[in-house]
Amino acid sequence: MNRVKFLRDDTYVFLKSLNLNLAIKVFGLLEILDELGVHLGPPKLKKITKEIYELRIVGKTSVRILCSFVGSEMYILHAFIKKSQKIPRKELETAVHRLRYLP
């Protein structure tokens, strides 16, 4: 992954801590995101605000990764296990807060 950057180490650690099969799915999709960028498109990549996209990993456990694009770089802002239909406000606020720290 050359263009995908983790803004914070805790997000990377969280994704690595997922069970092996789920972690393989997550990092495989991040590799595809690295190649295709914003062109990955729905249903895997969905724009949720002007600057934030949601990368969707669906399965027995659903993981959501909130990211942003700056030039050719993609920054992973936040990740969480999705338990409800809508993105929890706290999770989105975390991503919006981290946007301020993008280079």
N, CA, C and O atoms as CSV, one atom per row, in Angstrom:
chain,resi,resn,atom,element,x,y,z
A,1,MET,N,N,0.847,-1.176,0.000
A,1,MET,CA,C,0.000,0.000,0.000
A,1,MET,C,C,0.890,1.237,0.000
A,1,MET,O,O,1.548,1.549,0.993
A,2,ASN,N,N,0.897,1.909,-1.096
A,2,ASN,CA,C,1.743,3.094,-1.222
A,2,ASN,C,C,0.995,4.377,-0.926
A,2,ASN,O,O,1.553,5.295,-0.326
A,3,ARG,N,N,-0.253,4.452,-1.336
A,3,ARG,CA,C,-1.007,5.702,-1.194
A,3,ARG,C,C,-1.903,5.730,0.022
A,3,ARG,O,O,-2.356,6.804,0.418
A,4,VAL,N,N,-2.177,4.584,0.632
A,4,VAL,CA,C,-3.035,4.539,1.822
A,4,VAL,C,C,-2.162,4.783,3.050
A,4,VAL,O,O,-1.193,4.062,3.290
A,5,LYS,N,N,-2.518,5.809,3.823
A,5,LYS,CA,C,-1.767,6.181,5.028
A,5,LYS,C,C,-2.701,6.165,6.226
A,5,LYS,O,O,-3.855,6.584,6.132
A,6,PHE,N,N,-2.203,5.686,7.336
A,6,PHE,CA,C,-2.968,5.719,8.575
A,6,PHE,C,C,-2.617,6.997,9.313
A,6,PHE,O,O,-1.449,7.258,9.601
A,7,LEU,N,N,-3.631,7.790,9.619
A,7,LEU,CA,C,-3.414,9.049,10.314
A,7,LEU,C,C,-2.950,8.802,11.746
A,7,LEU,O,O,-2.139,9.557,12.284
A,8,ARG,N,N,-3.471,7.740,12.358
A,8,ARG,CA,C,-3.094,7.407,13.735
A,8,ARG,C,C,-2.815,5.913,13.841
A,8,ARG,O,O,-3.456,5.094,13.182
A,9,ASP,N,N,-1.848,5.581,14.682
A,9,ASP,CA,C,-1.478,4.179,14.871
A,9,ASP,C,C,-2.586,3.360,15.521
A,9,ASP,O,O,-2.700,2.163,15.260
A,10,ASP,N,N,-3.407,3.989,16.367
A,10,ASP,CA,C,-4.448,3.226,17.054
A,10,ASP,C,C,-5.455,2.619,16.084
A,10,ASP,O,O,-6.010,1.553,16.350
A,11,THR,N,N,-5.692,3.289,14.967
A,11,THR,CA,C,-6.605,2.743,13.952
A,11,THR,C,C,-5.991,1.506,13.310
A,11,THR,O,O,-6.679,0.507,13.101
A,12,TYR,N,N,-4.704,1.569,12.999
A,12,TYR,CA,C,-3.996,0.424,12.422
A,12,TYR,C,C,-3.998,-0.747,13.407
A,12,TYR,O,O,-4.249,-1.887,13.016
A,13,VAL,N,N,-3.720,-0.471,14.677
A,13,VAL,CA,C,-3.700,-1.511,15.704
A,13,VAL,C,C,-5.084,-2.148,15.840
A,13,VAL,O,O,-5.195,-3.367,15.971
A,14,PHE,N,N,-6.140,-1.329,15.809
A,14,PHE,CA,C,-7.505,-1.854,15.884
A,14,PHE,C,C,-7.776,-2.823,14.732
A,14,PHE,O,O,-8.297,-3.917,14.949
A,15,LEU,N,N,-7.424,-2.422,13.514
A,15,LEU,CA,C,-7.678,-3.284,12.355
A,15,LEU,C,C,-6.859,-4.565,12.415
A,15,LEU,O,O,-7.348,-5.621,12.014
A,16,LYS,N,N,-5.629,-4.499,12.906
A,16,LYS,CA,C,-4.789,-5.692,13.035
A,16,LYS,C,C,-5.314,-6.624,14.129
A,16,LYS,O,O,-5.034,-7.822,14.106
A,17,SER,N,N,-6.077,-6.079,15.092
A,17,SER,CA,C,-6.562,-6.890,16.204
A,17,SER,C,C,-7.819,-7.687,15.861
A,17,SER,O,O,-8.250,-8.530,16.646
A,18,LEU,N,N,-8.405,-7.428,14.700
A,18,LEU,CA,C,-9.601,-8.166,14.284
A,18,LEU,C,C,-9.239,-9.626,14.048
A,18,LEU,O,O,-8.070,-9.956,13.847
A,19,ASN,N,N,-10.244,-10.501,14.074
A,19,ASN,CA,C,-9.929,-11.918,13.836
A,19,ASN,C,C,-9.286,-12.066,12.453
A,19,ASN,O,O,-9.483,-11.230,11.571
A,20,LEU,N,N,-8.526,-13.125,12.283
A,20,LEU,CA,C,-7.686,-13.291,11.106
A,20,LEU,C,C,-8.444,-13.159,9.787
A,20,LEU,O,O,-8.002,-12.434,8.897
A,21,ASN,N,N,-9.573,-13.845,9.648
A,21,ASN,CA,C,-10.328,-13.783,8.388
A,21,ASN,C,C,-10.817,-12.373,8.084
A,21,ASN,O,O,-10.762,-11.925,6.939
A,22,LEU,N,N,-11.290,-11.680,9.104
A,22,LEU,CA,C,-11.779,-10.324,8.923
A,22,LEU,C,C,-10.625,-9.378,8.605
A,22,LEU,O,O,-10.764,-8.500,7.753
A,23,ALA,N,N,-9.496,-9.543,9.274
A,23,ALA,CA,C,-8.323,-8.711,9.005
A,23,ALA,C,C,-7.840,-8.904,7.567
A,23,ALA,O,O,-7.432,-7.943,6.914
A,24,ILE,N,N,-7.885,-10.127,7.081
A,24,ILE,CA,C,-7.483,-10.401,5.696
A,24,ILE,C,C,-8.407,-9.670,4.729
A,24,ILE,O,O,-7.948,-9.090,3.745
A,25,LYS,N,N,-9.721,-9.697,5.013
A,25,LYS,CA,C,-10.685,-8.971,4.169
A,25,LYS,C,C,-10.402,-7.467,4.189
A,25,LYS,O,O,-10.392,-6.811,3.147
A,26,VAL,N,N,-10.174,-6.937,5.388
A,26,VAL,CA,C,-9.946,-5.494,5.545
A,26,VAL,C,C,-8.709,-5.056,4.771
A,26,VAL,O,O,-8.776,-4.119,3.976
A,27,PHE,N,N,-7.590,-5.721,4.994
A,27,PHE,CA,C,-6.357,-5.296,4.348
A,27,PHE,C,C,-6.360,-5.608,2.850
A,27,PHE,O,O,-5.691,-4.923,2.076
A,28,GLY,N,N,-7.097,-6.625,2.440
A,28,GLY,CA,C,-7.272,-6.872,1.005
A,28,GLY,C,C,-8.033,-5.744,0.343
A,28,GLY,O,O,-7.672,-5.295,-0.745
A,29,LEU,N,N,-9.090,-5.284,1.001
A,29,LEU,CA,C,-9.865,-4.170,0.459
A,29,LEU,C,C,-9.054,-2.877,0.474
A,29,LEU,O,O,-9.198,-2.046,-0.423
A,30,LEU,N,N,-8.202,-2.698,1.485
A,30,LEU,CA,C,-7.330,-1.516,1.512
A,30,LEU,C,C,-6.339,-1.548,0.349
A,30,LEU,O,O,-5.995,-0.501,-0.201
A,31,GLU,N,N,-5.883,-2.739,-0.028
A,31,GLU,CA,C,-4.996,-2.869,-1.205
A,31,GLU,C,C,-5.731,-2.447,-2.475
A,31,GLU,O,O,-5.174,-1.746,-3.320
A,32,ILE,N,N,-6.981,-2.879,-2.600
A,32,ILE,CA,C,-7.791,-2.497,-3.761
A,32,ILE,C,C,-8.027,-0.990,-3.754
A,32,ILE,O,O,-7.955,-0.345,-4.800
A,33,LEU,N,N,-8.307,-0.431,-2.585
A,33,LEU,CA,C,-8.484,1.021,-2.456
A,33,LEU,C,C,-7.214,1.744,-2.869
A,33,LEU,O,O,-7.278,2.795,-3.508
A,34,ASP,N,N,-6.073,1.199,-2.514
A,34,ASP,CA,C,-4.789,1.790,-2.888
A,34,ASP,C,C,-4.641,1.863,-4.410
A,34,ASP,O,O,-4.105,2.834,-4.945
A,35,GLU,N,N,-5.117,0.837,-5.090
A,35,GLU,CA,C,-5.015,0.799,-6.551
A,35,GLU,C,C,-6.055,1.683,-7.237
A,35,GLU,O,O,-5.729,2.409,-8.176
A,36,LEU,N,N,-7.299,1.626,-6.776
A,36,LEU,CA,C,-8.395,2.299,-7.471
A,36,LEU,C,C,-8.741,3.673,-6.917
A,36,LEU,O,O,-9.299,4.506,-7.632
A,37,GLY,N,N,-8.419,3.920,-5.657
A,37,GLY,CA,C,-8.757,5.200,-5.042
A,37,GLY,C,C,-10.259,5.416,-5.019
A,37,GLY,O,O,-11.031,4.483,-4.797
A,38,VAL,N,N,-10.661,6.651,-5.250
A,38,VAL,CA,C,-12.075,7.026,-5.188
A,38,VAL,C,C,-12.902,6.304,-6.253
A,38,VAL,O,O,-14.128,6.248,-6.154
A,39,HIS,N,N,-12.249,5.762,-7.252
A,39,HIS,CA,C,-12.952,5.052,-8.325
A,39,HIS,C,C,-13.461,3.678,-7.893
A,39,HIS,O,O,-14.153,3.005,-8.657
A,40,LEU,N,N,-13.122,3.260,-6.673
A,40,LEU,CA,C,-13.651,1.996,-6.150
A,40,LEU,C,C,-15.179,2.049,-6.134
A,40,LEU,O,O,-15.844,1.087,-6.518
A,41,GLY,N,N,-15.721,3.169,-5.690
A,41,GLY,CA,C,-17.159,3.432,-5.772
A,41,GLY,C,C,-18.048,2.517,-4.952
A,41,GLY,O,O,-17.577,1.609,-4.268
A,42,PRO,N,N,-19.368,2.782,-5.039
A,42,PRO,CA,C,-20.355,1.992,-4.287
A,42,PRO,C,C,-20.411,0.553,-4.806
A,42,PRO,O,O,-20.144,0.322,-5.985
A,43,PRO,N,N,-20.741,-0.392,-3.979
A,43,PRO,CA,C,-21.164,-0.297,-2.582
A,43,PRO,C,C,-20.003,-0.335,-1.594
A,43,PRO,O,O,-20.222,-0.132,-0.399
A,44,LYS,N,N,-18.774,-0.588,-2.050
A,44,LYS,CA,C,-17.635,-0.690,-1.134
A,44,LYS,C,C,-17.191,0.665,-0.585
A,44,LYS,O,O,-16.791,0.755,0.576
A,45,LEU,N,N,-17.254,1.711,-1.394
A,45,LEU,CA,C,-16.816,3.041,-0.971
A,45,LEU,C,C,-17.940,4.022,-1.210
A,45,LEU,O,O,-18.433,4.165,-2.329
A,46,LYS,N,N,-18.338,4.696,-0.144
A,46,LYS,CA,C,-19.475,5.608,-0.222
A,46,LYS,C,C,-19.089,6.949,0.396
A,46,LYS,O,O,-18.493,6.993,1.473
A,47,LYS,N,N,-19.427,8.036,-0.281
A,47,LYS,CA,C,-19.159,9.374,0.235
A,47,LYS,C,C,-20.224,9.710,1.277
A,47,LYS,O,O,-21.420,9.619,1.003
A,48,ILE,N,N,-19.774,10.104,2.494
A,48,ILE,CA,C,-20.749,10.413,3.539
A,48,ILE,C,C,-20.755,11.890,3.928
A,48,ILE,O,O,-21.751,12.379,4.461
A,49,THR,N,N,-19.665,12.604,3.673
A,49,THR,CA,C,-19.637,14.063,3.814
A,49,THR,C,C,-18.818,14.591,2.652
A,49,THR,O,O,-18.377,13.828,1.793
A,50,LYS,N,N,-18.619,15.894,2.633
A,50,LYS,CA,C,-17.851,16.504,1.550
A,50,LYS,C,C,-16.435,15.932,1.462
A,50,LYS,O,O,-15.888,15.792,0.368
A,51,GLU,N,N,-15.840,15.602,2.616
A,51,GLU,CA,C,-14.453,15.154,2.639
A,51,GLU,C,C,-14.234,13.738,3.165
A,51,GLU,O,O,-13.114,13.229,3.117
A,52,ILE,N,N,-15.280,13.103,3.663
A,52,ILE,CA,C,-15.121,11.792,4.295
A,52,ILE,C,C,-15.862,10.714,3.513
A,52,ILE,O,O,-17.015,10.882,3.116
A,53,TYR,N,N,-15.163,9.604,3.307
A,53,TYR,CA,C,-15.731,8.430,2.647
A,53,TYR,C,C,-15.794,7.286,3.641
A,53,TYR,O,O,-15.013,7.223,4.590
A,54,GLU,N,N,-16.738,6.380,3.406
A,54,GLU,CA,C,-16.895,5.196,4.235
A,54,GLU,C,C,-16.525,3.976,3.390
A,54,GLU,O,O,-17.133,3.716,2.351
A,55,LEU,N,N,-15.525,3.239,3.851
A,55,LEU,CA,C,-15.138,1.985,3.223
A,55,LEU,C,C,-15.852,0.881,3.983
A,55,LEU,O,O,-15.719,0.771,5.202
A,56,ARG,N,N,-16.612,0.062,3.259
A,56,ARG,CA,C,-17.499,-0.911,3.895
A,56,ARG,C,C,-16.972,-2.330,3.722
A,56,ARG,O,O,-16.757,-2.798,2.604
A,57,ILE,N,N,-16.769,-3.009,4.857
A,57,ILE,CA,C,-16.412,-4.411,4.859
A,57,ILE,C,C,-17.593,-5.136,5.490
A,57,ILE,O,O,-17.856,-4.995,6.684
A,58,VAL,N,N,-18.300,-5.912,4.677
A,58,VAL,CA,C,-19.533,-6.550,5.114
A,58,VAL,C,C,-19.283,-8.039,5.326
A,58,VAL,O,O,-18.585,-8.685,4.544
A,59,GLY,N,N,-19.861,-8.563,6.385
A,59,GLY,CA,C,-19.745,-9.978,6.698
A,59,GLY,C,C,-20.474,-10.259,7.987
A,59,GLY,O,O,-21.365,-9.509,8.386
A,60,LYS,N,N,-20.093,-11.346,8.643
A,60,LYS,CA,C,-20.692,-11.671,9.933
A,60,LYS,C,C,-20.496,-10.498,10.893
A,60,LYS,O,O,-21.393,-10.151,11.661
A,61,THR,N,N,-19.318,-9.901,10.835
A,61,THR,CA,C,-19.016,-8.673,11.563
A,61,THR,C,C,-18.753,-7.598,10.515
A,61,THR,O,O,-17.899,-7.777,9.647
A,62,SER,N,N,-19.471,-6.495,10.585
A,62,SER,CA,C,-19.295,-5.413,9.619
A,62,SER,C,C,-18.352,-4.361,10.180
A,62,SER,O,O,-18.531,-3.871,11.295
A,63,VAL,N,N,-17.347,-4.025,9.386
A,63,VAL,CA,C,-16.368,-3.013,9.778
A,63,VAL,C,C,-16.532,-1.827,8.843
A,63,VAL,O,O,-16.749,-1.991,7.642
A,64,ARG,N,N,-16.428,-0.644,9.403
A,64,ARG,CA,C,-16.455,0.579,8.611
A,64,ARG,C,C,-15.162,1.334,8.846
A,64,ARG,O,O,-14.706,1.485,9.980
A,65,ILE,N,N,-14.581,1.803,7.757
A,65,ILE,CA,C,-13.358,2.587,7.811
A,65,ILE,C,C,-13.674,3.943,7.205
A,65,ILE,O,O,-14.119,4.030,6.061
A,66,LEU,N,N,-13.446,4.986,7.963
A,66,LEU,CA,C,-13.698,6.341,7.486
A,66,LEU,C,C,-12.371,6.911,6.992
A,66,LEU,O,O,-11.370,6.893,7.708
A,67,CYS,N,N,-12.378,7.413,5.767
A,67,CYS,CA,C,-11.146,7.887,5.162
A,67,CYS,C,C,-11.386,9.170,4.380
A,67,CYS,O,O,-12.524,9.580,4.150
A,68,SER,N,N,-10.280,9.793,3.978
A,68,SER,CA,C,-10.355,11.018,3.200
A,68,SER,C,C,-9.250,10.997,2.157
A,68,SER,O,O,-8.217,10.355,2.346
A,69,PHE,N,N,-9.471,11.695,1.070
A,69,PHE,CA,C,-8.514,11.751,-0.030
A,69,PHE,C,C,-7.918,13.150,-0.114
A,69,PHE,O,O,-8.646,14.143,-0.127
A,70,VAL,N,N,-6.593,13.223,-0.172
A,70,VAL,CA,C,-5.886,14.491,-0.347
A,70,VAL,C,C,-4.906,14.271,-1.485
A,70,VAL,O,O,-3.905,13.573,-1.327
A,71,GLY,N,N,-5.198,14.866,-2.627
A,71,GLY,CA,C,-4.381,14.615,-3.812
A,71,GLY,C,C,-4.446,13.145,-4.171
A,71,GLY,O,O,-5.532,12.586,-4.330
A,72,SER,N,N,-3.290,12.519,-4.300
A,72,SER,CA,C,-3.269,11.091,-4.631
A,72,SER,C,C,-3.154,10.223,-3.377
A,72,SER,O,O,-3.121,8.996,-3.476
A,73,GLU,N,N,-3.095,10.843,-2.214
A,73,GLU,CA,C,-2.985,10.121,-0.951
A,73,GLU,C,C,-4.358,9.848,-0.349
A,73,GLU,O,O,-5.283,10.646,-0.504
A,74,MET,N,N,-4.486,8.709,0.343
A,74,MET,CA,C,-5.707,8.357,1.049
A,74,MET,C,C,-5.358,8.190,2.519
A,74,MET,O,O,-4.443,7.442,2.864
A,75,TYR,N,N,-6.076,8.877,3.373
A,75,TYR,CA,C,-5.800,8.828,4.800
A,75,TYR,C,C,-6.921,8.116,5.533
A,75,TYR,O,O,-8.092,8.473,5.406
A,76,ILE,N,N,-6.544,7.101,6.303
A,76,ILE,CA,C,-7.492,6.378,7.132
A,76,ILE,C,C,-7.653,7.192,8.416
A,76,ILE,O,O,-6.705,7.353,9.184
A,77,LEU,N,N,-8.860,7.700,8.636
A,77,LEU,CA,C,-9.126,8.556,9.784
A,77,LEU,C,C,-9.559,7.764,11.012
A,77,LEU,O,O,-9.117,8.037,12.128
A,78,HIS,N,N,-10.425,6.783,10.796
A,78,HIS,CA,C,-11.036,6.073,11.926
A,78,HIS,C,C,-11.641,4.771,11.420
A,78,HIS,O,O,-12.007,4.662,10.250
A,79,ALA,N,N,-11.744,3.791,12.300
A,79,ALA,CA,C,-12.378,2.515,11.950
A,79,ALA,C,C,-13.150,2.007,13.163
A,79,ALA,O,O,-12.762,2.246,14.306
A,80,PHE,N,N,-14.237,1.309,12.898
A,80,PHE,CA,C,-15.065,0.775,13.979
A,80,PHE,C,C,-15.898,-0.386,13.474
A,80,PHE,O,O,-16.067,-0.576,12.270
A,81,ILE,N,N,-16.415,-1.162,14.421
A,81,ILE,CA,C,-17.322,-2.255,14.090
A,81,ILE,C,C,-18.722,-1.672,14.085
A,81,ILE,O,O,-19.161,-1.068,15.064
A,82,LYS,N,N,-19.411,-1.858,12.984
A,82,LYS,CA,C,-20.740,-1.275,12.830
A,82,LYS,C,C,-21.788,-2.193,13.444
A,82,LYS,O,O,-21.855,-3.384,13.138
A,83,LYS,N,N,-22.602,-1.610,14.316
A,83,LYS,CA,C,-23.628,-2.388,15.012
A,83,LYS,C,C,-25.036,-1.909,14.709
A,83,LYS,O,O,-26.007,-2.579,15.060
A,84,SER,N,N,-25.157,-0.757,14.062
A,84,SER,CA,C,-26.488,-0.215,13.775
A,84,SER,C,C,-26.557,0.216,12.312
A,84,SER,O,O,-25.547,0.220,11.608
A,85,GLN,N,N,-27.737,0.573,11.872
A,85,GLN,CA,C,-27.957,0.956,10.474
A,85,GLN,C,C,-27.205,2.238,10.112
A,85,GLN,O,O,-26.578,2.320,9.056
A,86,LYS,N,N,-27.272,3.238,10.998
A,86,LYS,CA,C,-26.626,4.513,10.735
A,86,LYS,C,C,-25.242,4.547,11.373
A,86,LYS,O,O,-24.956,3.807,12.315
A,87,ILE,N,N,-24.387,5.423,10.842
A,87,ILE,CA,C,-23.071,5.629,11.451
A,87,ILE,C,C,-23.289,6.368,12.768
A,87,ILE,O,O,-23.890,7.442,12.776
A,88,PRO,N,N,-22.810,5.811,13.883
A,88,PRO,CA,C,-22.975,6.506,15.159
A,88,PRO,C,C,-22.318,7.885,15.127
A,88,PRO,O,O,-21.223,8.054,14.591
A,89,ARG,N,N,-22.995,8.849,15.700
A,89,ARG,CA,C,-22.530,10.240,15.702
A,89,ARG,C,C,-21.109,10.363,16.263
A,89,ARG,O,O,-20.290,11.111,15.729
A,90,LYS,N,N,-20.824,9.632,17.332
A,90,LYS,CA,C,-19.503,9.687,17.964
A,90,LYS,C,C,-18.402,9.263,16.997
A,90,LYS,O,O,-17.327,9.862,16.973
A,91,GLU,N,N,-18.670,8.232,16.203
A,91,GLU,CA,C,-17.672,7.726,15.254
A,91,GLU,C,C,-17.405,8.753,14.149
A,91,GLU,O,O,-16.258,8.971,13.760
A,92,LEU,N,N,-18.460,9.371,13.656
A,92,LEU,CA,C,-18.305,10.390,12.614
A,92,LEU,C,C,-17.596,11.626,13.163
A,92,LEU,O,O,-16.758,12.220,12.484
A,93,GLU,N,N,-17.932,12.010,14.392
A,93,GLU,CA,C,-17.276,13.171,15.005
A,93,GLU,C,C,-15.784,12.923,15.189
A,93,GLU,O,O,-14.981,13.844,15.036
A,94,THR,N,N,-15.406,11.698,15.513
A,94,THR,CA,C,-13.991,11.351,15.644
A,94,THR,C,C,-13.271,11.569,14.310
A,94,THR,O,O,-12.187,12.151,14.272
A,95,ALA,N,N,-13.875,11.102,13.228
A,95,ALA,CA,C,-13.275,11.269,11.902
A,95,ALA,C,C,-13.185,12.737,11.515
A,95,ALA,O,O,-12.167,13.176,10.981
A,96,VAL,N,N,-14.245,13.501,11.781
A,96,VAL,CA,C,-14.250,14.924,11.442
A,96,VAL,C,C,-13.164,15.653,12.233
A,96,VAL,O,O,-12.478,16.519,11.690
A,97,HIS,N,N,-13.007,15.312,13.491
A,97,HIS,CA,C,-11.970,15.922,14.326
A,97,HIS,C,C,-10.580,15.625,13.749
A,97,HIS,O,O,-9.717,16.502,13.719
A,98,ARG,N,N,-10.373,14.411,13.302
A,98,ARG,CA,C,-9.054,14.004,12.782
A,98,ARG,C,C,-8.755,14.629,11.427
A,98,ARG,O,O,-7.593,14.706,11.028
A,99,LEU,N,N,-9.773,15.072,10.721
A,99,LEU,CA,C,-9.547,15.755,9.432
A,99,LEU,C,C,-8.625,16.954,9.604
A,99,LEU,O,O,-7.849,17.279,8.705
A,100,ARG,N,N,-8.708,17.602,10.741
A,100,ARG,CA,C,-7.887,18.796,10.998
A,100,ARG,C,C,-6.391,18.516,10.961
A,100,ARG,O,O,-5.585,19.424,10.759
A,101,TYR,N,N,-6.029,17.260,11.157
A,101,TYR,CA,C,-4.613,16.910,11.242
A,101,TYR,C,C,-4.032,16.380,9.929
A,101,TYR,O,O,-2.886,15.932,9.880
A,102,LEU,N,N,-4.832,16.438,8.883
A,102,LEU,CA,C,-4.322,15.995,7.577
A,102,LEU,C,C,-3.265,16.976,7.084
A,102,LEU,O,O,-3.390,18.186,7.268
A,103,PRO,N,N,-2.234,16.444,6.462
A,103,PRO,CA,C,-1.165,17.334,5.930
A,103,PRO,C,C,-1.656,18.155,4.752
A,103,PRO,O,O,-0.897,18.945,4.191
